[in-house]
Amino acid sequence: MKFGFHVSIQGGLSQVPERAAELGCECVQIFSQSPRSWESTPPSEQEVSLFRRGLEQAAISPCVIHTPYLLNLCAEDKKILRRSRTLLAEEMRRAVRIGADYVVVHMGTKKNNSEQQALKLMAQSIDSSLQASGGRRVKLLLENTSGGGGKLGYTFQHLAAVLELSGHRGDLGICLDTAHLFQAGYDIRTRRGLKTAIREFERFVGLEKLFLLHLNDSLTPLGSGHDRHWHIGRGLIGKRAFKRILRHPLLRGLPAIMETPKKNETDDIKNMRMVKKMHERSLLKKIFTGFRATKTTLLDYN
C-alpha cells in the first residue's frame, strides 16, 4: 500500500513534489485550482514540466486531482449545473496535461429532486463533461459521502446506480473514504463490520472499480451524517480498525491518501508515521501467520 496526503499547490504546481517528498508521500492528491472558486488560471508549461519531472524523480505515483467543492453535478439550479459540468471537463483536460492518474469528484447534493432523479442527473452530467473533455482522459473516481444535507453517495447502491446510468462506465471508478463510510453508517470499526462493508461493495459495485482510498479517521459518531475528518487512530474509528483496513487482502494494494486536519506539517508527519507503523506491523503479522500456517501444514503432512 502506498501512502500520501492532499498537498497544497500554493506557489505553483512545481512546489508540490518537494512538499510531498518531505512528508514521505508515495502518492499525492492536489487541487488543480482554488477549491472555492469557479475560475482558474491554467498553469504555465514550465510549471507543468517541473511538476511532472519532480513527481517522477521522487517516484510519487499515482497523482490525484480533487475537484473544487463548488461543483455539484446534480444541481437543480441550471446555472450551477452548467458551470459544474464545464468545470469538470476542464479538470479532466488539466489532469491529462499535468500527468495525473485520477480525478476525484464528490457525489452531488440534491434539494427537491428524489434520489433517483438526482442520480440520473449526475450520470448525465458526468457523460456531458467527459464528452466535452475530449478523446484522451484519465479515470474519474466517484467518492462516497457521509450523507448529510442531501448528499448522494452515502450508500454503495448510489455509486452503483451512477455507474449503470452513465454511458462512460469504463472511464469511471470509485474512491472510498473511510471517515465517510463510518459517518454514513457502515461500522468499519469491527472485523465483522469491515467484512460486511467490503462484501456489500463487491455485490453492488465490484472491487474492480475500486482504485483509491481516502484514509481518514472520524470526529463524529457512526451514522452521524456529519463530515468531520480526524487524525488516524485518534478518532472514533480507532487504531484497531485501521490496522485491519491496512492488512485486508482486498485493500492493501490500493493507494491511500490522507486528508487529516493540519495545523502545521507536524500533524502530517505524525499521521504518516502512524499509518506506516501500522502497515509494517500488519506485514510482519501476515508473514508470521503465513509461516505458522506453512509449519502446521508441514507437520500435518509428516
C-alpha positions as CSV (number, residue, x, y, z in Angstrom):
1,M,0.0,0.0,0.0
2,K,1.2,3.5,-0.9
3,F,0.5,6.4,1.4
4,G,0.2,10.1,0.7
5,F,-1.5,13.4,1.5
6,H,-3.5,16.1,-0.1
7,V,-0.8,18.6,-0.7
8,S,-1.1,22.4,-1.2
9,I,-0.3,24.0,-4.6
10,Q,0.4,27.4,-3.1
11,G,3.2,29.0,-5.0
12,G,2.5,26.8,-8.1
13,L,2.4,23.2,-9.1
14,S,6.2,23.0,-9.2
15,Q,6.2,23.2,-5.4
16,V,4.2,20.1,-4.9
17,P,6.8,17.3,-5.5
18,E,9.2,18.7,-2.9
19,R,6.5,19.2,-0.3
20,A,5.1,15.7,-0.9
21,A,8.6,14.1,-0.7
22,E,9.4,15.9,2.6
23,L,6.2,14.4,4.1
24,G,7.2,10.9,2.9
25,C,4.5,10.7,0.3
26,E,4.5,7.8,-2.1
27,C,1.3,9.1,-3.8
28,V,-0.3,12.6,-3.8
29,Q,-3.5,14.5,-4.2
30,I,-4.0,18.1,-5.1
31,F,-6.5,20.7,-6.1
32,S,-5.5,21.9,-9.5
33,Q,-7.1,25.3,-8.7
34,S,-8.7,27.1,-5.8
35,P,-11.3,24.7,-4.3
36,R,-13.7,27.5,-3.6
37,S,-13.6,29.3,-7.0
38,W,-15.2,28.7,-10.4
39,E,-12.3,30.5,-12.2
40,S,-8.7,29.5,-12.5
41,T,-5.5,30.4,-14.4
42,P,-4.0,27.4,-16.2
43,P,-0.5,26.5,-15.1
44,S,2.3,27.5,-17.4
45,E,4.2,24.9,-19.5
46,Q,7.2,25.4,-17.3
47,E,5.2,24.7,-14.1
48,V,3.7,21.6,-15.7
49,S,7.1,20.4,-16.8
50,L,8.7,20.9,-13.4
51,F,5.7,19.3,-11.7
52,R,5.8,16.2,-13.8
53,R,9.6,15.9,-13.6
54,G,9.6,16.3,-9.8
55,L,7.0,13.6,-9.3
56,E,8.9,11.2,-11.5
57,Q,12.2,11.9,-9.7
58,A,10.6,11.4,-6.3
59,A,8.8,8.2,-7.5
60,I,5.5,9.6,-6.4
61,S,2.5,7.9,-8.1
62,P,-0.4,8.0,-8.5
63,C,-1.2,11.7,-8.7
64,V,-4.8,12.6,-8.0
65,I,-6.7,15.8,-8.7
66,H,-9.6,16.5,-6.3
67,T,-12.3,18.7,-7.9
68,P,-13.4,22.0,-6.3
69,Y,-16.1,21.9,-3.6
70,L,-18.4,24.2,-5.5
71,L,-19.0,21.6,-8.2
72,N,-22.4,19.9,-7.9
73,L,-23.3,17.6,-10.8
74,C,-26.9,17.1,-9.7
75,A,-27.7,20.8,-9.0
76,E,-31.3,21.8,-9.7
77,D,-30.1,25.4,-10.4
78,K,-29.4,25.3,-14.1
79,K,-26.6,27.9,-13.9
80,I,-24.7,25.9,-11.2
81,L,-25.3,22.7,-13.1
82,R,-23.9,24.2,-16.3
83,R,-20.8,25.6,-14.5
84,S,-20.2,22.3,-12.7
85,R,-20.2,20.4,-16.0
86,T,-17.9,22.9,-17.6
87,L,-15.5,22.9,-14.6
88,L,-15.4,19.1,-14.5
89,A,-14.5,19.0,-18.2
90,E,-11.7,21.5,-17.5
91,E,-10.4,19.4,-14.6
92,M,-10.3,16.3,-16.8
93,R,-8.4,18.1,-19.5
94,R,-5.9,19.5,-17.0
95,A,-5.4,16.1,-15.4
96,V,-4.2,14.8,-18.8
97,R,-2.0,17.8,-19.2
98,I,-0.2,17.6,-15.9
99,G,0.1,13.8,-15.9
100,A,-2.4,13.0,-13.2
101,D,-3.8,9.5,-12.9
102,Y,-7.2,10.1,-11.4
103,V,-9.7,12.9,-10.8
104,V,-11.9,12.5,-7.7
105,V,-15.3,14.1,-7.6
106,H,-17.8,14.3,-4.8
107,M,-21.3,12.9,-5.4
108,G,-23.7,15.8,-5.8
109,T,-26.2,17.3,-3.4
110,K,-29.9,17.3,-4.1
111,K,-32.6,19.7,-3.0
112,N,-36.1,19.0,-4.2
113,N,-35.5,16.1,-6.6
114,S,-35.9,12.5,-5.5
115,E,-32.7,10.5,-5.1
116,Q,-33.4,8.6,-8.3
117,Q,-33.8,11.8,-10.2
118,A,-30.6,13.2,-8.7
119,L,-28.6,10.1,-9.5
120,K,-29.8,10.2,-13.1
121,L,-28.9,13.9,-13.4
122,M,-25.5,13.2,-12.0
123,A,-24.9,10.5,-14.5
124,Q,-26.0,12.8,-17.3
125,S,-23.6,15.5,-16.1
126,I,-20.7,13.1,-16.0
127,D,-21.4,12.0,-19.6
128,S,-21.7,15.6,-20.7
129,S,-18.4,16.6,-19.0
130,L,-16.5,13.6,-20.3
131,Q,-17.7,14.1,-23.8
132,A,-16.7,17.8,-23.7
133,S,-13.2,16.9,-22.2
134,G,-12.0,15.4,-25.4
135,G,-10.8,12.0,-26.5
136,R,-8.0,11.2,-24.1
137,R,-8.9,11.1,-20.4
138,V,-7.9,9.8,-17.1
139,K,-10.1,7.8,-14.7
140,L,-12.9,9.8,-13.0
141,L,-13.4,8.4,-9.4
142,L,-16.7,8.9,-7.6
143,E,-16.3,9.5,-3.9
144,N,-18.7,8.1,-1.3
145,T,-20.1,10.6,1.2
146,S,-21.3,10.9,4.8
147,G,-24.8,11.5,3.5
148,G,-25.9,14.6,5.5
149,G,-27.6,17.6,3.9
150,G,-29.0,15.9,0.8
151,K,-25.7,14.4,-0.3
152,L,-25.8,11.5,-2.7
153,G,-23.3,8.6,-2.4
154,Y,-23.8,7.5,1.2
155,T,-24.7,4.0,0.0
156,F,-23.0,1.7,-2.4
157,Q,-26.3,1.5,-4.3
158,H,-25.9,5.2,-5.1
159,L,-22.4,4.6,-6.5
160,A,-23.6,1.6,-8.5
161,A,-26.6,3.5,-9.9
162,V,-24.4,6.2,-11.4
163,L,-22.1,3.6,-12.9
164,E,-25.0,1.9,-14.5
165,L,-26.7,5.1,-15.7
166,S,-23.6,6.6,-17.2
167,G,-22.7,5.9,-20.8
168,H,-19.0,6.1,-19.8
169,R,-18.8,3.3,-17.2
170,G,-15.3,2.3,-18.5
171,D,-14.0,5.8,-17.6
172,L,-15.3,5.6,-14.1
173,G,-14.1,4.2,-10.8
174,I,-14.6,4.7,-7.0
175,C,-12.7,6.4,-4.2
176,L,-13.7,5.1,-0.8
177,D,-13.3,7.5,2.2
178,T,-13.1,5.6,5.5
179,A,-14.5,8.5,7.5
180,H,-17.4,9.0,5.2
181,L,-18.2,5.2,5.3
182,F,-18.4,5.3,9.1
183,Q,-20.4,8.6,9.2
184,A,-22.8,7.1,6.7
185,G,-23.5,4.1,9.0
186,Y,-21.0,1.4,7.8
187,D,-19.5,0.2,11.1
188,I,-15.9,-0.5,9.8
189,R,-14.6,-0.4,13.4
190,T,-15.3,-4.1,13.8
191,R,-14.0,-7.1,12.0
192,R,-17.5,-8.2,11.0
193,G,-18.5,-4.6,10.0
194,L,-15.5,-4.2,7.7
195,K,-16.1,-7.6,6.2
196,T,-19.8,-6.8,5.6
197,A,-19.0,-3.4,4.0
198,I,-16.5,-5.0,1.6
199,R,-18.9,-7.7,0.7
200,E,-21.7,-5.2,0.1
201,F,-19.3,-3.1,-2.1
202,E,-18.4,-6.1,-4.1
203,R,-22.1,-7.1,-4.5
204,F,-23.3,-3.7,-5.7
205,V,-20.3,-2.1,-7.3
206,G,-17.5,-4.6,-7.8
207,L,-14.0,-4.4,-6.4
208,E,-12.5,-4.0,-9.9
209,K,-14.0,-0.5,-9.7
210,L,-12.1,0.5,-6.5
211,F,-9.0,2.5,-7.3
212,L,-8.3,4.7,-4.3
213,L,-8.8,5.1,-0.6
214,H,-9.1,8.3,1.4
215,L,-7.7,7.2,4.7
216,N,-9.3,9.4,7.4
217,D,-10.5,8.9,11.0
218,S,-13.8,10.4,12.1
219,L,-14.5,13.1,14.7
220,T,-18.3,12.3,14.5
221,P,-20.0,9.1,15.5
222,L,-21.3,6.2,13.5
223,G,-24.1,7.2,11.2
224,S,-23.8,10.9,12.1
225,G,-24.0,12.1,8.5
226,H,-21.5,14.8,9.5
227,D,-18.3,15.0,7.6
228,R,-15.5,15.8,10.1
229,H,-12.1,14.1,9.5
230,W,-9.7,13.4,12.3
231,H,-6.2,12.1,12.8
232,I,-5.5,8.4,12.1
233,G,-6.2,6.2,15.1
234,R,-7.3,9.1,17.3
235,G,-10.9,9.4,16.2
236,L,-14.0,7.3,16.6
237,I,-12.9,4.6,14.1
238,G,-9.7,3.9,16.0
239,K,-6.4,2.2,15.7
240,R,-7.6,-1.4,15.7
241,A,-9.9,-0.7,12.8
242,F,-7.2,1.0,10.7
243,K,-4.9,-1.9,11.4
244,R,-7.5,-4.3,9.9
245,I,-8.1,-2.0,6.9
246,L,-4.4,-1.8,6.2
247,R,-3.8,-5.5,6.2
248,H,-7.1,-6.5,4.4
249,P,-6.0,-8.5,1.3
250,L,-8.6,-6.7,-0.9
251,L,-7.5,-3.2,0.2
252,R,-3.8,-3.4,0.9
253,G,-2.7,-3.0,-2.8
254,L,-4.5,0.4,-3.1
255,P,-3.0,3.9,-2.9
256,A,-4.2,5.7,0.2
257,I,-4.5,9.5,0.5
258,M,-4.9,11.1,4.0
259,E,-7.0,14.3,4.3
260,T,-6.4,14.7,8.0
261,P,-6.6,18.0,9.9
262,K,-3.4,20.1,9.5
263,K,-2.4,23.0,11.8
264,N,1.2,22.5,10.6
265,E,3.4,19.9,8.9
266,T,4.0,18.2,12.2
267,D,0.4,16.9,12.0
268,D,1.0,15.3,8.6
269,I,4.3,13.7,9.8
270,K,2.6,12.2,12.8
271,N,-0.2,10.7,10.7
272,M,2.3,9.3,8.1
273,R,4.4,7.8,10.9
274,M,1.2,6.2,12.4
275,V,0.0,4.6,9.2
276,K,3.4,3.3,8.2
277,K,4.0,1.8,11.6
278,M,0.6,0.1,11.4
279,H,1.3,-1.1,7.9
280,E,4.7,-2.5,8.8
281,R,3.3,-4.4,11.8
282,S,0.5,-5.7,9.6
283,L,3.0,-7.0,7.1
284,L,5.0,-8.7,9.9
285,K,1.9,-10.3,11.3
286,K,0.9,-11.5,7.8
287,I,4.4,-13.1,7.3
288,F,4.4,-14.7,10.7
289,T,0.8,-16.0,10.2
290,G,1.9,-17.4,6.9
291,F,4.9,-19.1,8.4
292,R,2.8,-20.7,11.2
293,A,0.3,-22.0,8.6
294,T,3.1,-23.4,6.5
295,K,4.7,-25.0,9.5
296,T,1.4,-26.5,10.6
297,T,0.8,-27.9,7.1
298,L,4.2,-29.5,7.1
299,L,3.7,-31.0,10.5
300,D,0.3,-32.4,9.4
301,Y,1.9,-33.8,6.2
302,N,4.7,-35.5,8.2
